[in-house]
Amino acid sequence: MSPAPAPDNDYNQALAEGWLPIREVSRRTGVNPVTLRAWERRYGLVVPHRTPKGHRLYSAEHLARIESVLTWLNRGVPVSQVKVLLESPAQRLRQRSENEWQPLCQQLLEAVAELAERKLDDKLNQAMALYPPSTLCQQLLMPLLRELDLRWQGQPGAAAQRAFFLSWLRSKLGARIYHNNRQLSGKPVLLINQSDLPMEPALWITAWLISSADCPVEVFDVSLPPGELASAAALLGARTTVLYSSRPLHLERLATQVMDAGLVLLAGPCVEIHRSELAMHPTLSSLPLASTPLDACQQLQMANVL
């Protein structure tokens, strides 16, 4: 480990020596400050140096340890079991972790079936405090959506459960996006629901992931008439537009929108529905595609949008 800053160093001098504040560590790793503090306080996973005034400072070794933590989390290992895997090579070799996500997913499914908003909120708040957004998306939210879709097919009470859950999810993620937008500046990413379904849940998860990468986000949860996409993007000064749909699209209408709007990413299950047609289309064959929320964020990172 790097030597600790001398006690008489002030905060700015420590930064000049290469130590990183928690906000910069969050920006580089994608783990928000609340989660970093929870890892430190509850599990001793990443323990930064502290200045006399209590500021947390992180070294390159701390950053490497955070990346190791994320590797295990993205394999499905619960955060409570990560420390022993980092510190015990023998345990690491024989690690076959009990999956913490399955019981948590089951608890959320029960809360949805009971229309229990507080229970649903409490469980997700706890998970959000401990895991970065990308891990939550991969390990919990997308599997939860898939399981709910299966349960809602022709089941009594499915319409009420669907309306309850999707309204809650949009409100939950929308509040976080709004809070982030209030603290961010710069051009937003515009996300537009292209399907005839209100409240596409993966659209809001995509928006939340983008927002969590410190990028302002604007979400239109209804499709726009032909010709209005480009003007809306121009008025917002959008850095790019993400068009999302879980349903089939009218490809010629889409081509007109893409030509008018400039840089566009097409996202959602519609990508797999139309993949072969898109590959052969004279206008849409070069369109960036992303079938999942994580894919969408990776595409935007590759395009230097995020």
KAFEN-V490204 format. One record per residue. RES is the residue in one small letter. SS is DSSP state (alpha for helix, beta for strand, coil for the rest). Layout:
<<RES:SS> <RES:SS>>
This chain:
<<m:coil> <s:coil> <p:coil> <a:coil> <p:coil> <a:coil> <p:coil> <d:coil> <n:coil> <d:coil> <y:alpha> <n:alpha> <q:alpha> <a:alpha> <l:alpha> <a:alpha> <e:coil> <g:coil> <w:coil> <l:beta> <p:beta> <i:alpha> <r:alpha> <e:alpha> <v:alpha> <s:alpha> <r:alpha> <r:alpha> <t:alpha> <g:coil> <v:coil> <n:coil> <p:alpha> <v:alpha> <t:alpha> <l:alpha> <r:alpha> <a:alpha> <w:alpha> <e:alpha> <r:alpha> <r:alpha> <y:alpha> <g:coil> <l:coil> <v:coil> <v:coil> <p:coil> <h:beta> <r:beta> <t:coil> <p:coil> <k:coil> <g:coil> <h:coil> <r:beta> <l:beta> <y:beta> <s:coil> <a:alpha> <e:alpha> <h:alpha> <l:alpha> <a:alpha> <r:alpha> <i:alpha> <e:alpha> <s:alpha> <v:alpha> <l:alpha> <t:alpha> <w:alpha> <l:alpha> <n:alpha> <r:coil> <g:coil> <v:coil> <p:coil> <v:alpha> <s:alpha> <q:alpha> <v:alpha> <k:alpha> <v:alpha> <l:alpha> <l:alpha> <e:alpha> <s:coil> <p:alpha> <a:alpha> <q:alpha> <r:alpha> <l:alpha> <r:coil> <q:coil> <r:coil> <s:coil> <e:coil> <n:coil> <e:alpha> <w:alpha> <q:alpha> <p:alpha> <l:alpha> <c:alpha> <q:alpha> <q:alpha> <l:alpha> <l:alpha> <e:alpha> <a:alpha> <v:alpha> <a:alpha> <e:coil> <l:coil> <a:coil> <e:alpha> <r:alpha> <k:alpha> <l:alpha> <d:alpha> <d:alpha> <k:alpha> <l:alpha> <n:alpha> <q:alpha> <a:alpha> <m:alpha> <a:alpha> <l:alpha> <y:coil> <p:coil> <p:alpha> <s:alpha> <t:alpha> <l:alpha> <c:alpha> <q:alpha> <q:alpha> <l:alpha> <l:alpha> <m:alpha> <p:alpha> <l:alpha> <l:alpha> <r:alpha> <e:alpha> <l:alpha> <d:alpha> <l:alpha> <r:alpha> <w:coil> <q:coil> <g:coil> <q:coil> <p:coil> <g:coil> <a:alpha> <a:alpha> <a:alpha> <q:alpha> <r:alpha> <a:alpha> <f:alpha> <f:alpha> <l:alpha> <s:alpha> <w:alpha> <l:alpha> <r:alpha> <s:alpha> <k:alpha> <l:alpha> <g:alpha> <a:alpha> <r:alpha> <i:alpha> <y:alpha> <h:alpha> <n:alpha> <n:alpha> <r:alpha> <q:alpha> <l:coil> <s:coil> <g:coil> <k:coil> <p:coil> <v:beta> <l:beta> <l:beta> <i:beta> <n:beta> <q:coil> <s:coil> <d:coil> <l:coil> <p:coil> <m:coil> <e:coil> <p:alpha> <a:alpha> <l:alpha> <w:alpha> <i:alpha> <t:alpha> <a:alpha> <w:alpha> <l:alpha> <i:alpha> <s:alpha> <s:alpha> <a:coil> <d:coil> <c:coil> <p:coil> <v:beta> <e:beta> <v:beta> <f:beta> <d:coil> <v:coil> <s:coil> <l:coil> <p:coil> <p:coil> <g:coil> <e:alpha> <l:alpha> <a:alpha> <s:alpha> <a:alpha> <a:alpha> <a:alpha> <l:alpha> <l:alpha> <g:coil> <a:coil> <r:coil> <t:beta> <t:beta> <v:beta> <l:beta> <y:beta> <s:coil> <s:coil> <r:coil> <p:coil> <l:coil> <h:coil> <l:alpha> <e:alpha> <r:alpha> <l:alpha> <a:alpha> <t:alpha> <q:alpha> <v:alpha> <m:alpha> <d:alpha> <a:alpha> <g:coil> <l:coil> <v:beta> <l:beta> <l:beta> <a:beta> <g:coil> <p:coil> <c:alpha> <v:alpha> <e:alpha> <i:alpha> <h:coil> <r:alpha> <s:alpha> <e:alpha> <l:alpha> <a:alpha> <m:alpha> <h:coil> <p:coil> <t:coil> <l:coil> <s:coil> <s:coil> <l:coil> <p:beta> <l:beta> <a:beta> <s:coil> <t:coil> <p:alpha> <l:alpha> <d:alpha> <a:alpha> <c:alpha> <q:alpha> <q:alpha> <l:alpha> <q:alpha> <m:alpha> <a:coil> <n:coil> <v:coil> <l:coil>>
